[in-house]
């Protein structure tokens, strides 16, 4: 049963938004936003690595702090454990306000495995980036390798203020006295902030996905890594396909966690039996979390379609209710399908199936189900 909702933000239409592909496009925009900041920057990520990409972003943040911009950084203590104390001390010496999100086993209100998994940047209460990307070379285009496939949504307008409120509450900061003026007129792009945080009794992303699937009539395109959906998501996918919607799943061929891919493939027979198309992305590792329904609604963010995102990690997605932008998102996903994916048809699935693979996939699937149960085990009931 889904938990009680609290603090759900209202949609706002006073926005402009654009889909940003991960890699060089994303990090060039991030650099531009940091360089152009005038008052404050909020930056909250799961992973911030001290590699070339991390050092480049760090230099930009330090330069912004030195010209008087107030900077607030919140990182997950597990995901960003490669950061040294010296690296963080340099930030603090520059005047950057830094905090770790609750480390393992040190919170009096948590689930085992609860992590800060969202990826948010807000600049001057007006510009914002919500994505599935972390600050690390693997998400950037480098001379050595191309970036993992990922997506972000760049927004200007009222939703950025709402995102800043999310960041401030997570950092336990007081809100600013005055809300900045928004030059964008209402009616341009309707966007809603959706948060999943089981401890905080919020399952807005899970509910949003189920609502989108219930309303689907023509098309559903979901791109997600680590696909291990719960019962309600599977039931809603199946119902959408039975209503006649063309349901397409874009999954990865090459996972950064090979055993997770084994577990995922155990579900292929169920997907095919329910007339759900499977497309495996071939060019690189797929890390994007994005979906479109009927070319009218879409979502982008950090939420993976599995129980770890549903019941343990803190996630944030943006819900887009705008035919122009949602249609563009669906169009770009279909180009990925056409140019960079291979379809797993029933015939192709049968050719790949053998006793060894079937047993291995079943073992991996049940292992991951057990691990997801373990990592979403409630240690203490949230107050």
C-alpha positions as CSV (number, residue, x, y, z in Angstrom):
1,X,0.0,0.0,0.0
2,X,1.3,3.5,-0.9
3,X,2.1,5.8,2.0
4,X,0.4,9.0,3.0
5,X,1.4,12.0,0.9
6,X,2.7,15.2,2.5
7,X,4.1,18.5,1.2
8,X,3.3,17.9,-2.4
9,X,4.2,21.0,-4.4
10,X,1.6,22.5,-6.8
11,X,2.3,22.6,-10.5
12,X,3.3,25.9,-12.0
13,X,3.0,27.0,-15.6
14,X,5.3,30.0,-15.3
15,X,8.3,28.2,-16.8
16,X,10.4,27.6,-19.8
17,X,12.2,24.2,-20.1
18,X,14.4,22.2,-22.4
19,X,15.6,18.6,-22.5
20,X,19.4,18.3,-22.1
21,X,21.4,15.2,-23.1
22,X,24.1,14.1,-20.7
23,X,27.7,14.4,-21.4
24,X,29.4,17.5,-22.9
25,X,26.0,19.3,-23.4
26,X,25.0,18.9,-19.7
27,X,28.4,19.9,-18.3
28,X,28.8,22.9,-20.6
29,X,25.4,24.2,-19.4
30,X,26.3,23.5,-15.8
31,X,29.6,25.5,-16.2
32,X,27.6,28.4,-17.8
33,X,25.1,28.5,-15.0
34,X,27.8,28.5,-12.3
35,X,29.8,31.2,-14.1
36,X,26.7,33.3,-14.5
37,X,25.5,33.0,-10.9
38,X,25.0,36.3,-9.0
39,X,23.5,35.4,-5.6
40,X,23.4,31.7,-4.7
41,X,23.8,28.2,-5.9
42,X,22.3,25.0,-4.5
43,X,23.9,21.8,-5.6
44,X,22.8,18.3,-4.3
45,X,24.1,15.0,-5.8
46,X,24.6,11.4,-5.0
47,X,28.1,11.2,-6.5
48,X,30.7,13.9,-6.7
49,X,34.0,12.3,-7.8
50,X,37.4,14.1,-7.5
51,X,38.3,13.2,-11.1
52,X,38.8,15.6,-14.0
53,X,35.0,16.4,-14.3
54,X,34.7,16.9,-10.5
55,X,37.8,19.1,-10.3
56,X,36.5,21.3,-13.2
57,X,33.1,21.8,-11.5
58,X,34.9,22.4,-8.2
59,X,37.0,25.1,-9.7
60,X,34.0,26.9,-11.1
61,X,32.2,26.7,-7.7
62,X,35.2,28.1,-5.9
63,X,35.5,30.9,-8.4
64,X,31.8,31.7,-7.9
65,X,32.3,31.7,-4.1
66,X,35.3,34.1,-4.4
67,X,33.2,36.6,-6.2
68,X,30.6,36.6,-3.4
69,X,28.1,33.9,-4.6
70,X,26.6,31.9,-1.7
71,X,27.0,28.2,-2.4
72,X,25.3,25.3,-0.6
73,X,26.5,21.7,-1.4
74,X,24.8,18.6,0.0
75,X,26.3,15.2,-1.1
76,X,25.5,11.6,-0.2
77,X,28.2,10.3,2.2
78,X,28.2,6.9,0.6
79,X,28.0,7.8,-3.0
80,X,30.6,10.6,-2.7
81,X,33.0,8.7,-0.4
82,X,35.9,9.3,-2.8
83,X,36.1,12.9,-1.8
84,X,39.0,13.6,0.6
85,X,38.8,15.8,3.6
86,X,41.3,18.1,1.9
87,X,39.1,18.5,-1.1
88,X,36.2,19.5,1.1
89,X,38.4,21.8,3.2
90,X,39.3,23.8,0.1
91,X,35.5,24.4,-0.4
92,X,35.1,25.5,3.2
93,X,38.0,27.8,3.0
94,X,36.5,29.4,-0.1
95,X,33.3,30.0,1.9
96,X,31.2,27.2,0.5
97,X,28.6,25.8,2.9
98,X,29.0,22.0,2.8
99,X,27.1,19.1,4.4
100,X,27.0,15.3,4.1
101,X,23.7,13.6,3.9
102,X,23.2,11.1,6.7
103,X,25.9,8.4,6.6
104,X,25.0,4.7,7.0
105,X,23.9,3.7,10.4
106,X,24.2,7.1,11.9
107,X,20.7,8.5,11.7
108,X,17.9,8.0,14.2
109,X,15.3,8.1,11.4
110,X,16.2,6.0,8.4
111,X,15.9,2.9,6.3
112,X,18.9,0.6,5.8
113,X,20.1,1.7,2.4
114,X,18.5,5.1,2.4
115,X,20.5,7.4,0.3
116,X,20.3,10.9,-1.2
117,X,19.9,9.9,-4.8
118,X,18.5,13.1,-6.4
119,X,20.5,15.3,-8.7
120,X,19.6,19.0,-8.4
121,X,21.3,22.3,-9.3
122,X,19.5,25.7,-8.6
123,X,21.0,29.0,-9.5
124,X,19.6,32.4,-8.2
125,X,16.2,30.8,-7.6
126,X,15.5,31.0,-11.3
127,X,17.7,28.5,-13.2
128,X,17.6,24.8,-12.4
129,X,18.9,21.5,-13.7
130,X,17.2,18.2,-12.6
131,X,18.7,15.0,-14.0
132,X,19.9,11.5,-13.5
133,X,23.6,12.5,-13.9
134,X,26.2,12.6,-11.2
135,X,29.4,14.7,-11.2
136,X,31.9,12.2,-12.5
137,X,33.9,11.4,-15.7
138,X,31.6,8.5,-16.6
139,X,28.7,11.0,-17.1
140,X,30.9,13.4,-19.2
141,X,32.4,13.1,-22.6
142,X,36.2,12.8,-22.2
143,X,39.1,12.0,-24.5
144,X,39.1,8.5,-23.2
145,X,35.4,7.7,-23.4
146,X,31.9,9.0,-24.3
147,X,29.4,9.6,-21.6
148,X,26.8,7.2,-20.4
149,X,23.4,7.9,-21.9
150,X,21.5,10.2,-19.5
151,X,19.2,13.2,-19.5
152,X,18.4,16.4,-17.6
153,X,15.8,19.0,-17.7
154,X,16.9,22.7,-17.7
155,X,14.2,25.0,-16.4
156,X,13.8,28.7,-15.9
157,X,10.9,30.1,-13.8
158,X,8.8,29.3,-10.9
159,X,9.7,25.6,-10.7
160,X,13.3,26.6,-9.9
161,X,12.0,28.4,-6.8
162,X,10.2,25.3,-5.7
163,X,13.3,23.2,-6.3
164,X,15.3,25.7,-4.2
165,X,12.8,25.2,-1.4
166,X,13.4,21.4,-1.6
167,X,17.1,22.0,-1.4
168,X,16.8,24.4,1.6
169,X,14.6,22.0,3.5
170,X,17.0,19.2,2.9
171,X,19.9,21.4,4.1
172,X,17.8,22.7,7.0
173,X,18.2,26.3,5.9
174,X,15.8,29.2,6.5
175,X,13.9,30.4,3.4
176,X,14.8,33.7,1.9
177,X,12.7,36.7,2.9
178,X,11.6,37.7,-0.6
179,X,10.6,35.5,-3.5
180,X,12.4,36.8,-6.7
181,X,10.3,38.2,-9.5
182,X,9.6,35.8,-12.3
183,X,9.6,37.4,-15.8
184,X,8.1,34.3,-17.4
185,X,4.4,34.6,-18.0
186,X,2.0,31.8,-16.9
187,X,0.8,29.3,-19.5
188,X,4.2,28.5,-21.1
189,X,5.2,25.1,-19.7
190,X,3.4,23.3,-16.8
191,X,5.9,21.4,-14.5
192,X,5.5,19.7,-11.1
193,X,8.2,18.7,-8.6
194,X,7.7,15.1,-7.5
195,X,9.6,13.6,-4.6
196,X,10.0,10.0,-3.4
197,X,11.1,9.7,0.3
198,X,9.5,6.8,2.1
199,X,10.8,8.0,5.5
200,X,9.3,11.4,4.8
201,X,6.0,9.7,3.7
202,X,6.3,10.9,0.1
203,X,5.8,8.6,-2.9
204,X,4.9,11.2,-5.4
205,X,7.1,9.8,-8.3
206,X,5.6,6.3,-7.8
207,X,2.1,7.7,-7.9
208,X,2.9,9.9,-10.9
209,X,4.1,6.9,-12.9
210,X,1.0,4.9,-12.0
211,X,-1.2,7.8,-12.9
212,X,0.6,8.3,-16.3
213,X,0.2,4.6,-17.1
214,X,-3.5,4.6,-16.1
215,X,-4.1,7.6,-18.5
216,X,-2.1,6.2,-21.4
217,X,-4.1,5.6,-24.5
218,X,-1.7,5.7,-27.5
219,X,1.9,5.4,-26.4
220,X,4.2,4.8,-23.5
221,X,8.0,5.1,-23.8
222,X,10.0,4.4,-20.7
223,X,13.8,4.5,-20.5
224,X,15.3,3.2,-17.3
225,X,18.3,1.3,-16.0
226,X,18.1,-1.4,-13.3
227,X,14.5,-2.3,-14.3
228,X,13.0,-4.3,-11.4
229,X,9.4,-2.9,-11.0
230,X,7.0,-3.7,-8.2
231,X,3.6,-5.3,-8.6
232,X,1.6,-2.1,-9.1
233,X,3.9,-0.8,-11.8
234,X,3.8,-4.2,-13.7
235,X,0.0,-4.3,-13.4
236,X,-0.2,-0.7,-14.8
237,X,2.1,-1.5,-17.7
238,X,0.1,-4.6,-18.6
239,X,-3.2,-2.6,-18.4
240,X,-1.9,0.1,-20.7
241,X,-0.8,-2.5,-23.3
242,X,-4.2,-4.2,-23.1
243,X,-6.0,-0.9,-23.7
244,X,-4.1,-0.7,-27.0
245,X,-1.3,1.7,-26.1
246,X,2.0,1.0,-27.7
247,X,4.3,0.3,-24.7
248,X,8.1,0.4,-25.3
249,X,10.8,-0.2,-22.7
250,X,14.3,1.1,-23.5
251,X,16.7,-0.9,-21.4
252,X,20.5,-1.2,-21.5
253,X,22.4,-4.0,-23.2
254,X,25.6,-3.1,-21.3
255,X,25.1,-2.5,-17.6
256,X,27.6,-1.2,-15.2
257,X,26.3,-3.9,-12.9
258,X,26.2,-7.1,-15.0
259,X,24.4,-9.2,-12.4
260,X,21.6,-6.5,-12.4
261,X,21.2,-7.0,-16.2
262,X,20.9,-10.8,-15.6
263,X,18.1,-10.1,-13.2
264,X,16.4,-7.7,-15.5
265,X,16.4,-10.2,-18.4
266,X,14.5,-12.6,-16.2
267,X,11.5,-10.3,-16.8
268,X,11.7,-10.3,-20.6
269,X,9.4,-13.2,-21.0
270,X,6.7,-11.5,-18.9
271,X,7.1,-8.3,-20.9
272,X,6.8,-10.1,-24.3
273,X,3.8,-12.1,-23.1
274,X,2.0,-8.8,-22.4
275,X,2.8,-7.3,-25.8
276,X,5.4,-4.8,-24.3
277,X,8.3,-4.0,-26.7
278,X,11.8,-4.4,-25.4
279,X,14.6,-2.3,-26.9
280,X,18.2,-2.7,-25.7
281,X,20.5,0.4,-26.0
282,X,23.7,-0.8,-27.6
283,X,26.1,2.2,-27.9
284,X,27.1,2.6,-24.2
285,X,25.8,2.2,-20.7
286,X,22.3,3.5,-20.3
287,X,21.8,5.5,-17.2
288,X,18.8,7.8,-18.1
289,X,15.6,7.8,-16.2
290,X,12.9,9.4,-18.5
291,X,9.5,8.6,-19.9
292,X,6.7,10.0,-22.1
293,X,3.1,9.1,-22.4
294,X,0.9,10.0,-25.4
295,X,3.3,12.7,-26.3
296,X,1.5,14.9,-23.7
297,X,3.1,14.0,-20.4
298,X,6.7,13.2,-19.5
299,X,9.1,12.9,-16.6
300,X,12.8,13.3,-16.1
301,X,14.9,12.8,-13.0
302,X,16.7,10.4,-10.7
303,X,14.0,7.7,-10.2
304,X,14.8,4.2,-11.3
305,X,11.9,1.8,-11.8
306,X,12.7,-0.5,-8.9
307,X,11.9,-0.8,-5.2
308,X,15.1,0.8,-4.1
309,X,13.9,4.1,-5.7
310,X,10.4,3.5,-4.5
311,X,11.1,2.6,-0.9
312,X,14.6,3.6,0.1
313,X,16.4,6.4,-1.7
314,X,15.4,10.0,-1.8
315,X,14.5,10.8,-5.4
316,X,13.3,13.8,-7.4
317,X,11.7,13.9,-10.8
318,X,10.0,16.7,-12.7
319,X,6.6,16.0,-14.2
320,X,6.0,17.8,-17.5
321,X,2.4,18.4,-18.6
322,X,3.0,20.1,-21.9
323,X,2.4,18.6,-25.4
324,X,5.3,20.6,-27.0
325,X,8.0,19.5,-24.6
326,X,6.6,16.0,-23.9
327,X,6.2,15.5,-27.6
328,X,9.9,16.5,-28.2
329,X,10.9,14.1,-25.4
330,X,9.0,11.2,-27.0
331,X,10.4,12.1,-30.4
332,X,14.0,12.0,-29.1
333,X,13.4,8.7,-27.4
334,X,12.0,7.2,-30.6
335,X,15.2,8.3,-32.4
336,X,17.3,6.5,-29.8
337,X,15.1,3.4,-30.5
338,X,15.6,3.7,-34.2
339,X,19.3,4.5,-34.3
340,X,20.9,3.1,-31.2
341,X,18.8,0.1,-30.1
342,X,18.1,-3.5,-31.0
343,X,14.7,-5.0,-30.5
344,X,14.3,-8.1,-28.4
345,X,11.6,-9.9,-30.3
346,X,10.0,-13.2,-29.1
347,X,12.0,-15.0,-31.7
348,X,15.3,-13.3,-30.6
349,X,14.5,-14.0,-27.0
350,X,13.9,-17.7,-27.8
351,X,17.3,-17.9,-29.6
352,X,19.1,-16.5,-26.6
353,X,17.3,-18.6,-24.1
354,X,19.0,-21.7,-22.8
355,X,19.0,-23.6,-19.5
356,X,22.2,-21.9,-18.3
357,X,20.9,-18.4,-19.0
358,X,17.4,-19.2,-17.6
359,X,18.9,-20.5,-14.3
360,X,21.4,-17.7,-14.0
361,X,18.7,-15.0,-14.7
362,X,16.3,-16.6,-12.2
363,X,19.0,-16.7,-9.5
364,X,20.1,-13.1,-10.2
365,X,16.4,-11.9,-10.1
366,X,15.7,-13.5,-6.8
367,X,19.0,-12.4,-5.3
368,X,18.1,-8.8,-6.3
369,X,14.6,-9.1,-4.9
370,X,16.2,-10.2,-1.6
371,X,18.7,-7.4,-1.6
372,X,16.0,-4.8,-2.4
373,X,14.0,-6.2,0.5
374,X,17.1,-6.0,2.7
375,X,17.9,-2.4,1.7
376,X,14.4,-1.2,2.1
377,X,13.9,-2.8,5.5
378,X,12.6,-0.3,8.0
379,X,14.9,0.0,11.0
380,X,12.8,2.6,12.8
381,X,9.3,3.9,12.1
382,X,9.5,7.5,10.9
383,X,8.0,10.0,13.3
